[in-house]
Amino acid sequence: MPFAIQTYDKPNSASLRAEVRAVHIEYLKKHQHMLIAAGGLLNDDGSAGPGGILLVDTEDRAVAERFLADDPFTKAGLFEKTTVTRWRKAFFDGKCLL
């Protein structure tokens, strides 16, 4: 069962997010074989929001936690809070998996 990683940025950290974003994207590209999905949260007006969500395809919590720890956003100290939670695919890619 995969893991859902939710990240929440520290207040007033938009400039840090922008500064590290390109390296973060390269990290995700390098590890895209592990990703079911990933993306930033947005405000209702479409502007950059307060964090992101990553769905990591691994059965091992330690692998998911290491993936998060090695993320350039984590290393830069962007996050105020993160969660790593097992996630069940119930509906995926237009299909019911139950």
LINHUPE-V889429 format. One record per helix or strand of 3 or more residues. SS is the DSSP state (H for helix, E for strand). FROM is the first residue (numbers start at 0). TO is the last residue. If there is no record, write none. Layout:
BEGIN
ss=[SS	SS]
from=[FROM	FROM]
to=[TO	TO]
END
This chain:
BEGIN
ss=[E	H	H	E	E	H	H	E]
from=[2	13	31	34	47	60	71	78]
to=[8	29	33	41	55	69	74	85]
END
